Amino acid sequence: MIEDKNQSRTSLSELGEFGLIKHLTQNFKVQQATTVKGVGDDAAVVEVKDKQVLVTTDLLVEGVHFDLSYMPLKHLGYKAVMVNLSDVYAMNGNASQITVSIAVSNRFPLEAIEELYEGIYLACKTYNVDLVGGDTTSSTKGLLISITAIGEAKEENIVYRNTAKPNDLLVVTGDLGAAYLGLQVLEREKQVFEVNPNSQPDLTDYSYLVERQLKPEARKDIVKLLHDLKVKPTSMIDISDGLSSEILHICDQSKVGCNLYEEKIPLDPQVISTCEEFDLNSTTIALSGGEDYELLFTISQDDFSKIKGNPHLTVIGHIIDESQGANLITRAGQQVKLTAQGWNGLKS
C-alpha cells in the first residue's frame, strides 16, 4: 500500500489497549434486540430465546490471506466480516453479532487501524450486525485479524452439510471464479508496479473481478429468498475454497456421490474473457478458485418448481449414491472424477 508521507500518524501506544478499543468502537451502535451488552465490559451479553445459537470464527493473516500492497484496509475490514457472516448464512441462519480481535505491528499508526474499522463498521451497518467485543495486541509479523460471528436460527430451519440425499438437486447462487481471477489481475498489476513504479494500472476491464476479490458480499439475501420460496435446503455450505472442495465436503459428510455438469456452472462474461486472456480454463477456475462466498446447497426435486427460473439460483447437478462417486460431466459428455484443488491455508 502506498503511504502518504505527509499524513499524520498517531502511535497506538499513545492510546493504550483500552483507549484504542474505546476509540475504534465509539461509533458502533447496537442494532439487535438480542444484544443486551456490547463492548465495554468483561464479556458481551447476548439473549436468545427459543432459538439455536450459531458461532463461527475465521483468522486472516497478512501475507497468507491478504496482501496490503493492493488490498485497501477499509476493504480488508469489510471482507473479514463477510468471510464470517457467510458461514452463518450457510447454516440457513441470520447473523446478529461479531467480535473482532486484531494483532498489529508498530508499522501501523492509529489512522491505518481506523481505516480497517471503517470497513468493519460499514459491514456491520449494512448487514445489521452488532460489534460486541474483541481484543487487540501487538504483533511482530504484520497484521492479523480474527473475527467471530454469532448468529441464530430456529432449530427446524438450520441446515447442515451432512443431510443431502440421492436424487437431490445441486444448486449454486450467483456465479463462480470471479474472485480468483480478480486476485490474478491484482497480482499481475503488482508485478508491473514493482518493475515500473510510475505505471498506473487500468482495471476498467476487470472491475467486476476486482470487486469480487476486494469487496465480496455474503449471501444474506439467499436465506430470506429461500424462506420466502418455502424451500428448506437438504444440505448447504458456502463456497470459500472452490466449488469442487465444497461439493466433496457435502458428499463426504452426507455419504453420497454427485454428478456436476460442466455446462451448467454459472460464469460471468468477464470471467470467460479474462480466462481466455490469461490462457486459463474457466471450468478449472470455477472449481478450484475459491473466495466466491456464494452458497452451494441441495434441495429435494419436489422443490424444483419453486426455484426454476430464479436469476439468483442455478441447478448444476444432482446427488447420486455414494458408490457412484463424485463426478464432473464434461461438455463432451465424459465423466471425470472430482478432485479438491482449492485453497489450503496450511500449504506454503
QUIHUKA-V794204 format. One record per residue. N is the residue number from 1. RES is the residue in one small letter. SS is DSSP state (alpha for helix, beta for strand, coil for the rest). OMEGA is omega in degrees with one decimal (* if undefined). D_LAST is the distance of its C-alpha to the last C-alpha in Angstrom with 1 decimal. Layout:
# QUIHUKA-V794204
n->[N & N]
res->[RES & RES]
ss->[SS & SS]
omega->[OMEGA & OMEGA]
d_last->[D_LAST & D_LAST]
This chain:
# QUIHUKA-V794204
n->[1 & 2 & 3 & 4 & 5 & 6 & 7 & 8 & 9 & 10 & 11 & 12 & 13 & 14 & 15 & 16 & 17 & 18 & 19 & 20 & 21 & 22 & 23 & 24 & 25 & 26 & 27 & 28 & 29 & 30 & 31 & 32 & 33 & 34 & 35 & 36 & 37 & 38 & 39 & 40 & 41 & 42 & 43 & 44 & 45 & 46 & 47 & 48 & 49 & 50 & 51 & 52 & 53 & 54 & 55 & 56 & 57 & 58 & 59 & 60 & 61 & 62 & 63 & 64 & 65 & 66 & 67 & 68 & 69 & 70 & 71 & 72 & 73 & 74 & 75 & 76 & 77 & 78 & 79 & 80 & 81 & 82 & 83 & 84 & 85 & 86 & 87 & 88 & 89 & 90 & 91 & 92 & 93 & 94 & 95 & 96 & 97 & 98 & 99 & 100 & 101 & 102 & 103 & 104 & 105 & 106 & 107 & 108 & 109 & 110 & 111 & 112 & 113 & 114 & 115 & 116 & 117 & 118 & 119 & 120 & 121 & 122 & 123 & 124 & 125 & 126 & 127 & 128 & 129 & 130 & 131 & 132 & 133 & 134 & 135 & 136 & 137 & 138 & 139 & 140 & 141 & 142 & 143 & 144 & 145 & 146 & 147 & 148 & 149 & 150 & 151 & 152 & 153 & 154 & 155 & 156 & 157 & 158 & 159 & 160 & 161 & 162 & 163 & 164 & 165 & 166 & 167 & 168 & 169 & 170 & 171 & 172 & 173 & 174 & 175 & 176 & 177 & 178 & 179 & 180 & 181 & 182 & 183 & 184 & 185 & 186 & 187 & 188 & 189 & 190 & 191 & 192 & 193 & 194 & 195 & 196 & 197 & 198 & 199 & 200 & 201 & 202 & 203 & 204 & 205 & 206 & 207 & 208 & 209 & 210 & 211 & 212 & 213 & 214 & 215 & 216 & 217 & 218 & 219 & 220 & 221 & 222 & 223 & 224 & 225 & 226 & 227 & 228 & 229 & 230 & 231 & 232 & 233 & 234 & 235 & 236 & 237 & 238 & 239 & 240 & 241 & 242 & 243 & 244 & 245 & 246 & 247 & 248 & 249 & 250 & 251 & 252 & 253 & 254 & 255 & 256 & 257 & 258 & 259 & 260 & 261 & 262 & 263 & 264 & 265 & 266 & 267 & 268 & 269 & 270 & 271 & 272 & 273 & 274 & 275 & 276 & 277 & 278 & 279 & 280 & 281 & 282 & 283 & 284 & 285 & 286 & 287 & 288 & 289 & 290 & 291 & 292 & 293 & 294 & 295 & 296 & 297 & 298 & 299 & 300 & 301 & 302 & 303 & 304 & 305 & 306 & 307 & 308 & 309 & 310 & 311 & 312 & 313 & 314 & 315 & 316 & 317 & 318 & 319 & 320 & 321 & 322 & 323 & 324 & 325 & 326 & 327 & 328 & 329 & 330 & 331 & 332 & 333 & 334 & 335 & 336 & 337 & 338 & 339 & 340 & 341 & 342 & 343 & 344 & 345 & 346 & 347 & 348]
res->[m & i & e & d & k & n & q & s & r & t & s & l & s & e & l & g & e & f & g & l & i & k & h & l & t & q & n & f & k & v & q & q & a & t & t & v & k & g & v & g & d & d & a & a & v & v & e & v & k & d & k & q & v & l & v & t & t & d & l & l & v & e & g & v & h & f & d & l & s & y & m & p & l & k & h & l & g & y & k & a & v & m & v & n & l & s & d & v & y & a & m & n & g & n & a & s & q & i & t & v & s & i & a & v & s & n & r & f & p & l & e & a & i & e & e & l & y & e & g & i & y & l & a & c & k & t & y & n & v & d & l & v & g & g & d & t & t & s & s & t & k & g & l & l & i & s & i & t & a & i & g & e & a & k & e & e & n & i & v & y & r & n & t & a & k & p & n & d & l & l & v & v & t & g & d & l & g & a & a & y & l & g & l & q & v & l & e & r & e & k & q & v & f & e & v & n & p & n & s & q & p & d & l & t & d & y & s & y & l & v & e & r & q & l & k & p & e & a & r & k & d & i & v & k & l & l & h & d & l & k & v & k & p & t & s & m & i & d & i & s & d & g & l & s & s & e & i & l & h & i & c & d & q & s & k & v & g & c & n & l & y & e & e & k & i & p & l & d & p & q & v & i & s & t & c & e & e & f & d & l & n & s & t & t & i & a & l & s & g & g & e & d & y & e & l & l & f & t & i & s & q & d & d & f & s & k & i & k & g & n & p & h & l & t & v & i & g & h & i & i & d & e & s & q & g & a & n & l & i & t & r & a & g & q & q & v & k & l & t & a & q & g & w & n & g & l & k & s]
ss->[coil & coil & coil & coil & coil & coil & coil & coil & coil & coil & coil & alpha & alpha & alpha & coil & alpha & alpha & alpha & alpha & alpha & alpha & alpha & alpha & alpha & alpha & coil & coil & coil & coil & coil & coil & coil & coil & coil & beta & beta & beta & coil & coil & coil & coil & coil & coil & coil & beta & beta & coil & coil & coil & coil & coil & beta & beta & beta & beta & beta & beta & beta & beta & beta & beta & beta & coil & coil & coil & beta & coil & coil & coil & coil & coil & coil & alpha & alpha & alpha & alpha & alpha & alpha & alpha & alpha & alpha & alpha & alpha & alpha & alpha & alpha & alpha & alpha & alpha & coil & coil & coil & coil & beta & beta & beta & beta & beta & beta & beta & beta & beta & beta & beta & coil & coil & coil & coil & coil & alpha & alpha & alpha & alpha & alpha & alpha & alpha & alpha & alpha & alpha & alpha & alpha & alpha & alpha & alpha & alpha & alpha & alpha & coil & coil & beta & beta & beta & beta & beta & beta & beta & beta & beta & coil & coil & coil & coil & coil & beta & beta & beta & beta & beta & beta & beta & beta & beta & beta & coil & alpha & alpha & alpha & coil & coil & coil & coil & coil & coil & coil & coil & coil & coil & coil & beta & beta & beta & beta & beta & coil & coil & coil & coil & alpha & alpha & alpha & alpha & alpha & alpha & alpha & alpha & alpha & alpha & alpha & alpha & alpha & alpha & alpha & alpha & alpha & alpha & coil & coil & coil & coil & coil & coil & coil & coil & alpha & alpha & alpha & alpha & alpha & alpha & alpha & alpha & alpha & alpha & alpha & coil & coil & coil & coil & coil & alpha & alpha & alpha & alpha & alpha & alpha & alpha & alpha & alpha & alpha & coil & coil & coil & coil & coil & beta & beta & beta & beta & beta & coil & coil & coil & alpha & alpha & alpha & alpha & alpha & alpha & alpha & alpha & alpha & alpha & alpha & alpha & coil & beta & beta & beta & beta & beta & beta & alpha & alpha & alpha & coil & coil & coil & coil & alpha & alpha & alpha & alpha & alpha & alpha & alpha & alpha & alpha & alpha & coil & coil & coil & alpha & alpha & alpha & alpha & alpha & alpha & alpha & coil & coil & coil & coil & coil & beta & beta & beta & beta & beta & beta & coil & alpha & alpha & alpha & alpha & alpha & alpha & alpha & coil & coil & coil & coil & coil & beta & beta & beta & beta & beta & beta & beta & beta & beta & alpha & alpha & alpha & coil & beta & beta & beta & beta & coil & coil & coil & coil & coil & beta & beta & beta & coil & coil & coil & coil & coil & coil & coil & coil & coil & coil & coil]
omega->[179.9 & -173.5 & 176.2 & -176.1 & -177.9 & -178.3 & -179.6 & -179.4 & 178.0 & -179.6 & 179.8 & -178.8 & 178.9 & -177.9 & -172.3 & -173.9 & -175.4 & 176.0 & 178.6 & 179.9 & 179.8 & -179.3 & -174.9 & -173.4 & -173.7 & -178.2 & -179.8 & 179.8 & 178.9 & -179.7 & -173.3 & 177.8 & -178.8 & 178.3 & 179.3 & 178.4 & -179.6 & -178.2 & 171.3 & 178.2 & -179.3 & 178.3 & 173.6 & 176.8 & -179.4 & -178.2 & 178.5 & -179.2 & 174.2 & 178.7 & 174.5 & 178.8 & 178.5 & -178.8 & 179.3 & -177.8 & 173.0 & 178.6 & 177.8 & -174.6 & 177.9 & -179.0 & 176.5 & -177.0 & -179.0 & -179.1 & -174.7 & 175.9 & 175.7 & 176.8 & 177.4 & -176.4 & 178.1 & 177.3 & 179.5 & 178.2 & 179.3 & -177.3 & -179.3 & 177.0 & -178.9 & -179.2 & -178.1 & 178.5 & -179.8 & 179.4 & 177.4 & 179.7 & 177.8 & 174.1 & -176.4 & -179.8 & 177.3 & -179.9 & -176.8 & -179.1 & 169.8 & 165.3 & -177.4 & 175.1 & 179.7 & 170.0 & -174.6 & 175.5 & -174.7 & 175.8 & 178.9 & 173.7 & 178.8 & -176.0 & 178.5 & -180.0 & 174.2 & 179.6 & 176.8 & -177.3 & 172.7 & 177.6 & 177.5 & 179.3 & -179.9 & 178.9 & 179.4 & -178.6 & -177.0 & -175.0 & 175.5 & -177.8 & 179.8 & 168.5 & -173.6 & 178.5 & -179.8 & -177.4 & 173.2 & 176.5 & -179.3 & -178.7 & 173.9 & -173.2 & 179.2 & -171.9 & 173.4 & 179.0 & 174.8 & -179.7 & 172.8 & 177.1 & 177.3 & 179.1 & -179.1 & 176.1 & 171.8 & -175.3 & -176.5 & -178.5 & -176.7 & 180.0 & -178.8 & 178.0 & -166.9 & -173.8 & 174.8 & -177.9 & 174.8 & -176.9 & 172.4 & 176.5 & 178.8 & -172.9 & 176.6 & 176.9 & 172.0 & 177.4 & -169.1 & 172.8 & -174.0 & -176.7 & 179.4 & 179.0 & 175.0 & 177.8 & 180.0 & 178.1 & -179.2 & 178.1 & 178.3 & -179.6 & 176.6 & 179.6 & 177.2 & -179.3 & -179.0 & 177.8 & -178.6 & -177.1 & 179.3 & -178.6 & 178.3 & -177.1 & 173.8 & -175.1 & -176.2 & -176.4 & -176.4 & -172.0 & -178.5 & -178.4 & -178.4 & 178.5 & 179.6 & 177.7 & -173.3 & -176.5 & 178.1 & 177.2 & 174.3 & -170.6 & 174.5 & -177.2 & -176.9 & 177.9 & 178.1 & -179.5 & -179.3 & 177.4 & -179.9 & 179.3 & -176.5 & 177.1 & 171.8 & 178.4 & 176.8 & 171.7 & -178.8 & 178.9 & 175.6 & -174.9 & 178.5 & -173.9 & -177.8 & -175.1 & -176.6 & 179.2 & -176.5 & 175.9 & -179.2 & 174.4 & 179.6 & -179.5 & -178.7 & -175.8 & 179.3 & -177.8 & 178.9 & 171.4 & 177.2 & 167.8 & 177.3 & -175.2 & -177.1 & -175.6 & -177.6 & -176.5 & -176.7 & -179.0 & 174.7 & 178.3 & 178.7 & 176.3 & -178.4 & -178.1 & -179.5 & 174.7 & 177.7 & 179.9 & -177.6 & -177.1 & 178.4 & 177.1 & -174.5 & 177.9 & 178.8 & 179.8 & 179.4 & -177.8 & -169.2 & -172.9 & -179.9 & 178.7 & 176.9 & -178.6 & 167.2 & 178.0 & 175.1 & -179.2 & 176.5 & 176.9 & 173.4 & 177.3 & 179.0 & -178.4 & -176.1 & -177.8 & -178.4 & -177.3 & -175.7 & 177.1 & 179.3 & -174.9 & -178.7 & -170.7 & 178.0 & 173.6 & -174.8 & -179.5 & 178.4 & -178.5 & 179.3 & -179.5 & -177.6 & -176.7 & -178.1 & 174.7 & 177.6 & -169.7 & 167.5 & 175.2 & -174.5 & 177.8 & 179.4 & 177.9 & 178.1 & 178.6 & -178.3 & 178.9 & 177.0 & 175.5 & -179.4 & 178.4 & -176.9 & -175.7 & 173.6 & -175.9 & -178.7 & 176.6 & 177.9 & *]
d_last->[23.1 & 26.4 & 28.4 & 32.2 & 33.5 & 36.8 & 35.4 & 36.4 & 33.8 & 34.5 & 32.7 & 31.4 & 33.1 & 36.4 & 36.1 & 34.6 & 32.5 & 35.4 & 36.8 & 33.4 & 33.2 & 36.8 & 36.4 & 33.4 & 34.9 & 38.6 & 38.6 & 37.1 & 40.0 & 40.3 & 40.5 & 40.3 & 43.3 & 41.1 & 39.9 & 42.5 & 40.8 & 37.8 & 36.4 & 38.6 & 39.2 & 37.4 & 36.2 & 36.5 & 39.2 & 38.7 & 41.5 & 41.1 & 44.1 & 44.2 & 40.6 & 37.3 & 34.7 & 31.1 & 28.3 & 24.6 & 21.8 & 18.6 & 16.4 & 15.0 & 13.1 & 13.5 & 10.7 & 8.6 & 11.6 & 14.0 & 15.1 & 18.6 & 19.6 & 20.6 & 20.4 & 23.8 & 23.9 & 26.6 & 24.6 & 21.7 & 24.2 & 25.6 & 22.4 & 21.3 & 24.6 & 24.5 & 21.3 & 23.3 & 26.6 & 25.3 & 24.7 & 28.3 & 29.7 & 27.9 & 30.1 & 33.2 & 33.7 & 34.4 & 32.3 & 34.5 & 32.7 & 29.4 & 28.3 & 26.0 & 24.3 & 22.7 & 21.5 & 22.2 & 22.2 & 25.6 & 24.7 & 25.5 & 29.3 & 31.1 & 31.5 & 27.7 & 27.5 & 30.7 & 29.1 & 26.2 & 28.9 & 31.0 & 28.4 & 28.3 & 32.1 & 32.4 & 30.3 & 32.4 & 35.6 & 34.8 & 33.7 & 36.3 & 34.1 & 34.9 & 32.7 & 33.9 & 31.8 & 28.6 & 27.7 & 26.7 & 25.5 & 24.1 & 20.6 & 19.4 & 16.1 & 17.5 & 18.2 & 17.3 & 19.4 & 20.3 & 22.9 & 25.0 & 27.3 & 30.6 & 32.6 & 35.6 & 37.1 & 40.2 & 39.5 & 40.9 & 38.6 & 35.2 & 33.1 & 30.5 & 28.1 & 30.1 & 33.4 & 33.3 & 36.2 & 37.1 & 38.8 & 37.0 & 35.9 & 32.3 & 32.3 & 29.8 & 30.5 & 30.3 & 28.2 & 24.7 & 22.1 & 23.2 & 20.5 & 17.7 & 20.2 & 20.9 & 17.4 & 17.7 & 21.1 & 20.0 & 17.2 & 20.0 & 22.4 & 20.2 & 20.0 & 23.8 & 24.4 & 22.6 & 25.0 & 27.9 & 28.0 & 31.4 & 30.2 & 30.6 & 28.4 & 30.5 & 28.7 & 31.9 & 31.1 & 27.8 & 29.1 & 28.4 & 24.9 & 24.0 & 25.9 & 24.0 & 20.7 & 22.1 & 24.8 & 24.4 & 27.3 & 27.2 & 29.9 & 32.5 & 35.1 & 34.4 & 35.2 & 38.6 & 39.1 & 38.7 & 41.0 & 43.6 & 43.4 & 43.9 & 40.9 & 38.8 & 35.7 & 35.4 & 31.6 & 29.1 & 25.4 & 23.7 & 21.5 & 18.2 & 15.7 & 18.0 & 21.5 & 20.8 & 18.6 & 21.3 & 24.1 & 22.7 & 22.4 & 26.1 & 27.1 & 25.6 & 27.0 & 30.3 & 30.7 & 31.5 & 30.6 & 30.8 & 31.7 & 29.8 & 31.8 & 29.9 & 33.0 & 32.9 & 29.4 & 30.3 & 29.0 & 30.2 & 32.0 & 29.6 & 26.7 & 28.8 & 29.9 & 26.5 & 25.0 & 27.9 & 27.3 & 23.7 & 24.7 & 22.5 & 23.8 & 24.7 & 24.6 & 21.0 & 20.0 & 22.1 & 20.7 & 16.9 & 16.7 & 16.8 & 18.0 & 21.6 & 22.8 & 25.7 & 27.3 & 27.5 & 30.5 & 33.1 & 36.9 & 40.0 & 41.8 & 44.7 & 42.9 & 42.2 & 45.3 & 44.2 & 41.0 & 42.3 & 42.2 & 40.3 & 38.3 & 35.4 & 34.9 & 34.2 & 34.8 & 32.2 & 33.1 & 34.4 & 33.8 & 35.1 & 35.6 & 32.6 & 34.0 & 33.6 & 29.8 & 27.6 & 28.4 & 28.1 & 31.6 & 31.3 & 33.9 & 35.5 & 36.0 & 33.6 & 31.8 & 28.1 & 25.9 & 23.5 & 19.8 & 17.0 & 14.3 & 13.6 & 11.0 & 8.8 & 7.8 & 6.5 & 3.8 & 0.0]
